Amino acid sequence: MYKRQEEILSYIKGKSVYVQMHNFPDPDAIASAYGMKKLLEAEGISAEIVYKGNIEKTVTSKMVSLLNIDILEINCAEELDAEREVIIVDAQKGNANIVDAHSDKTICIDHHPIYNSNKYVFSDIRPDVGACASIIASYYMENNINIDVHMATALLYGIKVDTADMKRGVTQLDLDMFYKLFMMADRDILTNLDSSVLHFDDIKAYKDALSTIDIREDVCFACAGYECKESLIAAICDFTLTLDGINLSIVYSPKKDGIKLSI
């Protein structure tokens, strides 16, 4: 058995764990959590995917529905069983975009830059990798674990979104996983997801952002309007980054409790 998966399993003492995503999860977080849940279930460990932040009227919600992924929305750490191990995917403890589960039995699998010196019982954090779903997919491939069509579609879509269709932050691992998963995935579901990214209500946020764009050299600033959805702020940030000559995009939305930024 591959060392990383073996280590992860060695730190799980109970028969049930939480797989936690960041707030307002995106397709990469959903795919990674779904992949980890099924990986654990293959070893006889039940897993519950948890997150904070409504995902209705987003492509993430459609992804969950089309692929029959069970997830549980929570509001605070007190709703979680403190005795269960927590596996964080596509995020890290201490970040503002994740509920602190207050667990001393935390495992972390992520692809973002290392945040602080958090102490995990085990971590697999690879900042060079374009998508967390690529890391999760590698566990399946390296251990010859079967990937069904729904799992392949979820992992592939997570990689597609977080690498901007293989145009951003792509490593050899992302390329290898993309190729292998592409041959197993449901192309009709992928097409459905790719063609339904925007909702009619989202157009106003794009309008607000476009009307407030301020470009300073190669940096773009834009306001997505008051109380814009977190997932939409991030999507608009990705959109403005496609402007010619822009290397850094900062999109923000004033909210009741402060200002939400996507950089």
Beta strands, then each sheet from edge to edge (+ up, - down):
strand 1: 16-20
strand 2: 46-51
strand 3: 72-73
strand 4: 85-89
strand 5: 106-110
strand 6: 122-125
strand 7: 214-216
strand 8: 219-223
strand 9: 248-255
strand 10: 258-262
sheet 1: 3+ 2+ 1+ 4+ 5+ 6+
sheet 2: 7+ 8- 9- 10+
end
